[in-house]
Amino acid sequence: MDIPTSSVRLAGDLSVPEGAGTLVLVARVGGGHETSRDLQVTEFLSRRGHATLLLDLLVEGEAGDRAAVDGGLLAQRLGEATAWVAHRMGDDVTLGYLGSGAAAAAALRAAAAAPPPVAAVVSLGGRVDLVDDDAVARLVVPTLVIVGGDDPFAVTLASALRGRLICENRLVIVPGATHQFSELGVMEQATHLAADWFDVHLARPRRVRARDITGEAR
């Protein structure tokens, strides 16, 4: 499905398991291993009963353009896509964000800009150094940061971020994991942590229906 923003239309892949009462927007930037990881995350969240919308924050031709991978631009696109989804679903919906790499920074910045209806954020090996101080100061949404224990750079960045956050937050360092979480078993551990965070922090006000978002009868 395509989601309109003020400048581009973003590609999204919606999955709504039977009886889902929450929706997690999984933001991504780039492809390759990240695509496989993001699909693994959405499949696991679906098995746990969360509807997911895997959202590409870049459009065709932008992936190799470093100027396009701008934290402010990505956050703006995510925020506009969120507003569109929330409008389609109604005022009583609560959403979650999950992002990796630069998409995690976009999720944190977008959540800081307009917390409702976003109720929880998960940064999975994210570039949290791309989150500016103003966004950190305004972030009130419960935030989980997951990093690999064998990625000292990410651990340093995440620890520094946590020291600045005023919202409810948790930092989990996964032993034996590098920044790609490609080691055997570590991705499963990380997705369990993310799902647990959303289970706790996302209210389930009503059933999520795909046709509310897509406008199509299912």
N, C-alpha and C positions, 0 to 999 in steps of 0.2 A: 504494500500500500504506500501511497505518497502522502506526505504531511506538509501542508503549506506553511512557509514562514514569509517574512516580509521581503526576502531577497531570492530564496531558492525553495525548491520542493525537496524534502528529505525522504529517502527511502526507509521504510520501516517494515519489519517482519513481526506480525502479531500472532501470539499463541495464547489461547484461552482454554485452560483445562476445565472440565466439568465442575461446576460449583465454586469456581474461583471467586474470592471476595476482595482481592487486592490486585493492583497493577504495578509492576516494576518496569520502569524505563531503563533499559540497558544501553547506555551510550557507548559508541565506539568511533575510533578514528584509525583508519588504516585497515590492512588485511593480513594475509599470511597466517602466522601462528595466532595472532590476536583474534582472527575470525573463528578459528577452531576453539579457542578458549571461550570466547563469548557465546558460541553455540552450546558448549558444554554447560556454561552457567545457566542459560535460558532453559535448557532441557531439565536441569536439576530443579530449578525454581518451579517449573511447571509441575514436576512430580510432587513437589511440596504444596501444590495448590495455589500458586501465585500465577496470575496472568502476566505475560511479559510482552514488551514491545522493544525489539532490538532495532535501535535507531542509528543510522549512519549520519554523523554530523558533517561529513564532507560529501560533496557531489562529485560526479565523474570529472576527472581532469584535475582535481584539487589535491589528490593524495601526495603527489610529488612536489607540490608547491608549498614551500616552507612559509611563505607569507600568508597562505590560507589557514595554516594551523596556528591560529591566533586565539589565545585563551578567551579574550573578550568576545570575539566573534562566535566561537564554539558555544560559549555559555549563553549568548543571545539566542542562537538558533535552538538550543535545547530548551530555553525558557519559553520561546514562542511555540515550539512544538508541544510543550507541556500545557500551555494555555489552551491550545487547540483541542488537545485530547480531553482536558478537564471540562471544556465547554461542551464537548460532545457527550460526555458522561454525566454531567450534572454537578451541582455544588457539593453534594455529599460524598464525593469520591476522595480518597486519600491515595497518594502515589508514593512510590519509592524510586530512588535513583541508584544505579550501580554503574561504575565506570572504571576503566583501566587506562594507564598511561595518561596522555593529554586529556582523554575523555573524562577521567576522574576529576581533574582540575575544573573542567567545564561543569561537571555535576555539582561540585562544591560551590562554585561561583553562582550557578543558576539557583541553587537552593538558598543561598544567602540573599540573593536579589529579591526573591518573593517566596518565602517559606510555604504558605498555604498554596495549593493543597499537598505539597511535598512534605512527607512526615518522617522520612528516614533516608540516609545516604550511606552507601558502602563504596569505599575506595579500595580497589583491588590492585595492589602494586602500582598505584597511581603517581603521577608527577605532581605531587602536592606542593612542590616548590613554585609551581605556576599559579598558585592561588595568592592573590595580592592581600596585603594586610587589611584593607578595608573590608574585603569579603570575609576574611577570617573573623573580624570583629563583629560582623552582622550575622554570622551563621548561628542559628538557634536550633537547627534540626539535629536530632540525635545522629551521630556520625561514627561509623566504624571504619577504621583504617587497618588494612591487612597488608603486610609486607613479608618478604622472604628473609629468613634469618641469614642466608648466605649472600644477601645483597646489602652490604654495609652502607652504601650510599643512600638507598631507600630507607633503611632503618634510621639513619641520621636525620633525613628530611622529615620522616613521619614523627619522630620524637620531638623535633623542633616545632612542628605543626601542633602537636597535641599540647605542648606547653603554652600555646597561644589561644587555644580554643576555649570559649566560655560555655559552649553547649555541652549536653551530655555526650560523652565520647568514650571510645575504647580503642586501644592499639593492640593488635595481635601480631606477634612475630612468629611465622610458621617455620619451625626448625628444618634445616636442610633444603629450603626453597630458594631459588634465585629469582630474578625479577620477572621471568617468564612463567613461573610456576609449572614448569614442564617436567619436573622430577616425578617419579612414580608415587602416586598417592597424595601429593600435596595439593593438587587442584581440587580433589574431592574434599579434603579438609577445609580448604578455603571456601568452597561453595556451601558446605554445611554451616560454616560460621555466618556467611551472608544470609542464608535462608533463616537461620535462627534469629538474626537481628531484625529481619523484616517480619517474622512471626510475632515478635514482641512489640514492635513499634508501629506497624501498620494496622489501623482499625479496619474492620470488615463491615462497613455500614450497609452494604447491599451487594447483590450478585453482579459480577462483571459480565457483560454480554458483548460479544464481538461486534454485533450489528450496531451497538451504540456508538462505537468508534468508527467503523468502516462505513456505516450507513447502508450496509448490505444485509439482506435476510440470510440467515444461516440455518 
